[in-house]
């Protein structure tokens, strides 16, 4: 449908129009910001349940087993998104284990089976939302994460075979220096392809194929070659000329951490060192954004530059909860409580913007791409990955706090 026709359709949908008008007014008045003393009457577990229920709705509305890319003012519900459906699978398995709700594991299996049906003959996964006829490196890596998680859970050979084929395709098109420059978003290499090296290592761990380990390690070495002494990595953005959203900054760091946990010594030490330099810079940027030393920091800017300065007047909520998860992993690695403290605040700021009281089920429990909702990342939209990463961060935070409290007894 042409953009103009889609916009007219949105304007003629009174419930959608009223919902987004209300959310715009909420953000304009600052009502989506957390305040000292709490983020509202809903507990973290209630926010987690709401995000997971919304993701179930996003799966149900498309009716294929895949998960809709999200919901937006302009388009309503989007088509299923192969990339994010892939990495939503481990979230559903984790939530099933946490809550003892087998239906979430069943849903994860349906997602994985849908991914089997959309896999290309080459082993790659189509790019973009919906089913397109071109492969993309990053999307393929994210679906591998889902298939390997399902193989470990179910033992079904079809999931492992698909993951092996996908990893083989990734290795076959890799540049000699370790980057990927073909079949990439905007036809450019990306530092956040660390989240492609990680799933390749997952397949290596299940198959012991040395060529896969070498492909992943080559990519990590290329990413480390893009690091500056300040902790900044070149090529973290969606294009060579664009500054990165915190979303892709967090992708880069998260992927490196997961690789560090799987690479052979002494490689992990070099990776952790690079991640720690970046995280220290981001932590300082965030914590210094306080008008009152006893108050909340202002929300993390949605775009950063190579001096670790904010370059946006909005916050990327997706990036916030991704950074929270990265900080929790660093807290677990180093034991530095500053990172856990910052992670909890980032999570609270994000769940404060999560619609919980609305009567519109299309947005209840979802997470906007930006705060305010008209910000430059997924403007007036609720991408499925925002809810997925909030759920991941809430579960990680709960586990980290429980371990900390258990150790203090």
C-alpha positions as CSV (number, residue, x, y, z in Angstrom):
1,X,0.0,0.0,0.0
2,X,1.4,3.5,-0.9
3,X,2.6,5.6,2.0
4,X,-0.1,8.2,1.5
5,X,-2.9,5.6,1.4
6,X,-1.5,4.0,4.5
7,X,-1.5,7.3,6.3
8,X,-5.1,8.0,5.3
9,X,-6.1,4.5,6.6
10,X,-4.4,5.3,10.0
11,X,-6.1,8.7,10.3
12,X,-9.5,7.0,9.7
13,X,-8.9,4.4,12.4
14,X,-10.4,6.2,15.5
15,X,-9.0,3.9,18.1
16,X,-5.4,4.0,16.8
17,X,-5.6,7.8,16.3
18,X,-6.9,8.3,19.9
19,X,-4.2,6.0,21.3
20,X,-1.3,7.8,19.7
21,X,-2.8,11.2,20.5
22,X,-3.0,10.2,24.1
23,X,0.6,8.9,24.1
24,X,1.9,12.1,22.4
25,X,0.2,14.2,25.0
26,X,1.6,12.0,27.8
27,X,5.1,12.4,26.5
28,X,4.7,16.1,25.8
29,X,3.6,16.6,29.4
30,X,6.5,14.4,30.7
31,X,4.1,11.9,32.3
32,X,6.2,9.0,30.9
33,X,9.2,9.9,33.0
34,X,10.0,8.0,36.2
35,X,10.0,9.9,39.5
36,X,11.9,9.3,42.7
37,X,10.1,6.7,44.8
38,X,9.1,4.4,41.9
39,X,7.8,4.2,38.4
40,X,4.1,3.7,39.2
41,X,1.8,1.1,40.6
42,X,3.0,-1.8,38.4
43,X,5.8,-4.0,39.6
44,X,8.7,-5.2,37.4
45,X,7.0,-8.6,37.1
46,X,3.8,-7.0,35.9
47,X,5.8,-5.0,33.3
48,X,7.5,-8.2,32.2
49,X,4.2,-10.1,31.9
50,X,2.7,-7.2,29.9
51,X,5.6,-7.2,27.5
52,X,5.4,-10.9,27.0
53,X,1.6,-10.8,26.5
54,X,2.1,-8.1,23.9
55,X,4.7,-10.2,22.0
56,X,2.1,-13.1,22.0
57,X,-0.4,-10.7,20.4
58,X,2.3,-9.7,17.9
59,X,2.7,-13.4,17.0
60,X,-1.1,-14.1,16.8
61,X,-2.0,-11.1,14.6
62,X,0.1,-12.5,11.7
63,X,-1.1,-16.1,12.0
64,X,2.1,-17.7,10.5
65,X,4.1,-18.5,13.6
66,X,6.4,-15.5,13.0
67,X,6.1,-12.3,15.0
68,X,4.9,-9.0,13.6
69,X,7.7,-6.4,13.3
70,X,5.6,-4.2,15.5
71,X,2.7,-1.7,15.7
72,X,2.8,1.9,14.5
73,X,0.5,4.8,14.0
74,X,1.0,4.9,10.3
75,X,0.8,1.2,9.5
76,X,-0.9,-0.6,12.4
77,X,0.5,-4.1,12.7
78,X,3.4,-5.0,10.4
79,X,4.2,-8.2,8.6
80,X,6.2,-10.9,10.4
81,X,9.9,-10.1,10.8
82,X,12.3,-13.0,10.3
83,X,15.3,-11.3,12.0
84,X,13.6,-10.4,15.3
85,X,11.4,-13.5,15.4
86,X,14.7,-15.4,15.6
87,X,16.0,-13.7,18.6
88,X,12.7,-13.5,20.4
89,X,12.8,-17.4,20.6
90,X,15.3,-17.5,23.4
91,X,13.3,-14.8,25.3
92,X,10.2,-17.0,25.2
93,X,12.1,-20.1,26.3
94,X,13.6,-18.1,29.2
95,X,10.2,-16.8,30.2
96,X,8.7,-20.3,30.0
97,X,11.4,-21.6,32.4
98,X,11.0,-18.7,34.7
99,X,7.2,-18.9,35.0
100,X,6.6,-22.5,34.3
101,X,4.3,-21.6,31.4
102,X,4.8,-24.2,28.7
103,X,2.7,-22.3,26.2
104,X,5.6,-19.9,25.7
105,X,7.9,-22.7,24.8
106,X,5.3,-24.0,22.4
107,X,5.1,-20.5,20.8
108,X,8.9,-20.5,20.5
109,X,8.8,-23.8,18.6
110,X,6.2,-22.4,16.2
111,X,8.5,-19.4,15.6
112,X,11.4,-21.7,14.8
113,X,9.3,-23.8,12.5
114,X,8.2,-20.7,10.6
115,X,11.9,-19.7,10.3
116,X,12.6,-23.1,8.7
117,X,9.9,-22.4,6.1
118,X,11.4,-19.0,5.2
119,X,15.0,-20.0,5.1
120,X,16.5,-19.5,1.6
121,X,18.2,-22.4,-0.3
122,X,21.6,-20.8,0.3
123,X,21.0,-21.1,4.1
124,X,20.5,-17.4,4.5
125,X,17.5,-15.6,6.0
126,X,15.7,-12.9,4.0
127,X,16.3,-9.2,4.9
128,X,13.7,-6.7,6.1
129,X,10.2,-7.0,7.5
130,X,8.0,-9.5,5.6
131,X,9.4,-12.0,3.2
132,X,11.8,-10.5,0.7
133,X,14.0,-12.1,-1.9
134,X,17.4,-10.9,-0.7
135,X,19.5,-12.3,2.1
136,X,21.0,-10.3,4.9
137,X,24.0,-11.2,7.1
138,X,22.7,-9.8,10.4
139,X,19.2,-11.3,10.1
140,X,20.7,-14.7,9.4
141,X,22.8,-14.6,12.6
142,X,19.8,-13.6,14.7
143,X,17.7,-16.6,13.5
144,X,20.6,-18.9,14.3
145,X,20.3,-17.8,17.9
146,X,16.7,-19.0,17.9
147,X,17.4,-22.4,16.2
148,X,20.4,-23.3,18.4
149,X,18.3,-22.5,21.5
150,X,15.5,-24.7,20.2
151,X,17.9,-27.5,19.3
152,X,19.2,-27.5,22.8
153,X,15.7,-27.5,24.2
154,X,14.1,-30.1,21.8
155,X,16.9,-32.1,20.3
156,X,15.2,-31.7,16.9
157,X,17.8,-32.2,14.2
158,X,16.0,-29.9,11.7
159,X,16.8,-26.9,13.9
160,X,20.5,-27.7,14.1
161,X,20.7,-28.5,10.3
162,X,19.2,-25.1,9.5
163,X,21.6,-23.4,11.9
164,X,24.6,-25.2,10.3
165,X,23.5,-24.2,6.8
166,X,23.0,-20.6,7.9
167,X,26.4,-20.4,9.6
168,X,28.0,-22.0,6.6
169,X,26.6,-19.4,4.3
170,X,27.9,-16.6,6.6
171,X,31.4,-18.1,6.6
172,X,31.3,-18.5,2.8
173,X,30.6,-14.8,2.1
174,X,32.9,-13.3,4.8
175,X,35.7,-11.0,3.6
176,X,39.3,-12.2,4.2
177,X,39.9,-9.7,7.0
178,X,36.8,-10.9,8.9
179,X,34.2,-8.3,8.2
180,X,31.1,-8.8,6.1
181,X,30.6,-6.2,3.3
182,X,28.3,-8.2,1.1
183,X,24.6,-8.8,1.8
184,X,24.7,-6.3,4.6
185,X,22.3,-3.5,5.6
186,X,23.1,-0.4,3.5
187,X,25.9,-2.5,1.8
188,X,28.4,-1.6,4.4
189,X,30.3,-3.5,7.1
190,X,29.1,-3.1,10.7
191,X,30.8,-3.4,14.1
192,X,27.5,-4.7,15.4
193,X,28.1,-7.9,13.4
194,X,29.6,-9.1,16.6
195,X,26.0,-10.4,17.1
196,X,26.7,-12.5,14.0
197,X,30.0,-13.8,15.2
198,X,28.3,-14.9,18.4
199,X,25.7,-17.2,16.8
200,X,28.4,-18.7,14.6
201,X,30.2,-19.6,17.8
202,X,27.0,-21.2,19.0
203,X,27.0,-23.5,16.0
204,X,30.7,-24.2,16.5
205,X,30.0,-25.3,20.1
206,X,27.4,-27.8,18.9
207,X,29.3,-29.1,15.9
208,X,33.0,-28.5,16.6
209,X,33.6,-27.2,13.1
210,X,36.9,-25.4,13.3
211,X,36.1,-23.3,10.2
212,X,33.2,-21.7,12.0
213,X,35.3,-20.8,15.1
214,X,37.9,-19.2,12.8
215,X,35.2,-17.2,11.0
216,X,33.8,-15.8,14.2
217,X,37.3,-15.0,15.6
218,X,38.2,-13.2,12.4
219,X,35.2,-11.0,12.7
220,X,35.9,-10.2,16.4
221,X,39.5,-9.3,15.4
222,X,38.2,-7.0,12.7
223,X,35.9,-5.3,15.2
224,X,38.7,-4.9,17.7
225,X,40.7,-3.2,14.9
226,X,38.0,-0.6,14.7
227,X,38.3,0.3,18.4
228,X,39.8,3.6,19.5
229,X,41.6,4.3,22.9
230,X,38.4,6.1,24.1
231,X,36.5,2.8,23.7
232,X,34.7,4.0,20.6
233,X,34.2,1.5,17.7
234,X,34.1,2.7,14.2
235,X,31.2,1.4,12.0
236,X,28.6,1.0,14.7
237,X,26.0,2.9,12.8
238,X,23.5,1.7,10.2
239,X,25.6,3.4,7.4
240,X,29.1,4.6,7.1
241,X,28.1,8.2,7.4
242,X,25.6,7.9,10.2
243,X,26.2,8.2,13.9
244,X,25.0,5.2,15.8
245,X,21.8,4.8,17.8
246,X,22.4,3.4,21.3
247,X,20.6,0.4,19.9
248,X,23.5,-0.5,17.6
249,X,26.1,0.6,20.1
250,X,24.6,-1.9,22.5
251,X,24.3,-4.6,19.8
252,X,28.1,-4.2,19.3
253,X,29.0,-4.5,23.0
254,X,26.5,-7.3,23.6
255,X,27.8,-9.4,20.8
256,X,31.4,-8.9,21.9
257,X,30.5,-10.0,25.5
258,X,28.8,-13.1,24.2
259,X,31.9,-13.9,22.0
260,X,34.2,-13.3,25.0
261,X,32.3,-15.9,26.9
262,X,32.9,-18.5,24.1
263,X,36.3,-17.7,22.6
264,X,39.4,-19.5,23.8
265,X,42.0,-17.8,26.0
266,X,43.7,-15.4,25.7
267,X,41.2,-13.8,23.2
268,X,38.5,-13.0,25.9
269,X,40.8,-10.7,27.8
270,X,41.3,-8.5,24.8
271,X,37.6,-8.4,24.1
272,X,36.6,-7.7,27.7
273,X,39.1,-4.8,27.9
274,X,37.6,-3.2,24.8
275,X,34.0,-3.6,26.1
276,X,34.9,-2.2,29.5
277,X,36.4,1.0,28.0
278,X,33.2,1.6,26.0
279,X,30.9,0.9,29.0
280,X,32.9,3.1,31.3
281,X,32.4,6.0,28.9
282,X,28.7,5.3,28.5
283,X,28.2,5.0,32.3
284,X,29.9,8.3,32.9
285,X,27.8,10.0,30.2
286,X,24.6,8.7,31.8
287,X,25.4,9.3,35.4
288,X,26.5,12.9,34.8
289,X,23.1,13.7,33.3
290,X,21.7,14.7,36.7
291,X,20.4,18.1,37.8
292,X,20.3,16.8,41.4
293,X,23.0,14.4,42.7
294,X,20.2,12.5,44.6
295,X,17.9,12.4,41.6
296,X,17.4,10.5,38.4
297,X,19.8,11.0,35.5
298,X,18.2,12.5,32.4
299,X,17.5,9.8,29.9
300,X,20.4,8.5,27.8
301,X,20.5,10.3,24.4
302,X,19.5,8.1,21.5
303,X,22.5,8.9,19.3
304,X,26.1,9.1,20.4
305,X,29.3,10.4,18.7
306,X,32.9,9.3,18.9
307,X,33.6,11.6,21.9
308,X,30.7,9.8,23.7
309,X,28.6,12.9,23.5
310,X,24.8,12.8,23.1
311,X,23.7,13.9,19.7
312,X,19.9,13.6,20.0
313,X,17.1,15.3,21.9
314,X,15.3,12.0,22.4
315,X,16.1,8.7,24.0
316,X,16.1,5.3,22.2
317,X,14.3,3.1,24.6
318,X,15.4,0.0,22.8
319,X,19.0,1.0,23.2
320,X,18.4,1.8,26.9
321,X,17.3,-1.7,27.9
322,X,19.9,-3.2,25.7
323,X,22.6,-1.2,27.5
324,X,21.0,-2.2,30.8
325,X,21.5,-5.8,29.9
326,X,25.1,-5.1,28.8
327,X,25.7,-3.3,32.2
328,X,24.3,-6.3,34.1
329,X,26.7,-8.6,32.2
330,X,29.6,-6.3,33.1
331,X,28.5,-6.2,36.7
332,X,28.5,-10.0,36.8
333,X,32.0,-10.0,35.2
334,X,33.6,-7.3,37.3
335,X,31.4,-7.1,40.4
336,X,31.2,-3.3,40.1
337,X,27.9,-2.2,41.6
338,X,27.8,1.0,39.5
339,X,26.8,-1.0,36.5
340,X,23.9,-2.8,38.2
341,X,22.7,0.5,39.7
342,X,22.7,2.2,36.2
343,X,21.0,-0.8,34.6
344,X,18.2,-0.7,37.1
345,X,17.6,3.0,36.4
346,X,17.7,2.5,32.6
347,X,15.1,-0.3,33.0
348,X,12.9,1.9,35.3
349,X,13.0,4.7,32.8
350,X,12.0,2.4,30.0
351,X,9.1,0.7,31.8
352,X,7.8,4.1,32.8
353,X,7.2,4.7,29.1
354,X,5.5,1.3,28.6
355,X,1.7,1.8,28.2
356,X,0.1,-0.3,31.0
357,X,-3.3,1.3,31.6
358,X,-4.5,1.8,28.0
359,X,-7.6,-0.1,26.9
360,X,-6.1,-0.6,23.4
361,X,-4.6,-4.2,23.4
362,X,-2.5,-3.3,20.3
363,X,-0.2,-1.2,22.5
364,X,-0.8,-2.3,26.1
365,X,2.5,-3.8,27.3
366,X,4.4,-2.6,24.2
367,X,7.5,-0.4,24.3
368,X,7.9,2.7,22.1
369,X,11.0,2.9,20.1
370,X,11.7,6.4,21.4
371,X,10.9,8.7,24.3
372,X,9.2,11.0,23.5
373,X,7.3,8.8,21.1
374,X,7.9,11.1,18.2
375,X,11.7,10.7,18.6
376,X,13.9,9.7,15.7
377,X,14.1,6.0,16.4
378,X,11.0,4.1,15.2
379,X,9.0,7.3,15.4
380,X,5.4,6.7,16.6
381,X,6.1,3.0,16.6
382,X,6.3,0.0,19.0
383,X,8.9,-2.4,17.5
384,X,8.8,-5.9,18.7
385,X,12.4,-5.9,19.6
386,X,11.8,-3.1,22.2
387,X,9.5,-5.4,24.1
388,X,11.9,-8.3,23.7
389,X,14.9,-6.4,25.1
390,X,12.8,-5.0,28.0
391,X,11.8,-8.5,28.9
392,X,15.4,-9.7,28.7
393,X,16.6,-6.9,30.8
394,X,13.9,-7.4,33.5
395,X,14.7,-11.1,33.8
396,X,18.5,-10.4,33.9
397,X,18.1,-7.7,36.5
398,X,15.9,-9.9,38.7
399,X,18.4,-12.7,38.5
400,X,21.4,-10.4,39.3
401,X,19.6,-8.8,42.3
402,X,18.6,-12.2,43.6
403,X,22.2,-13.5,43.4
404,X,23.5,-10.3,45.0
405,X,21.0,-10.5,47.9
406,X,21.7,-14.3,48.3
407,X,25.4,-13.6,48.5
408,X,24.9,-10.9,51.1
409,X,23.1,-13.2,53.6
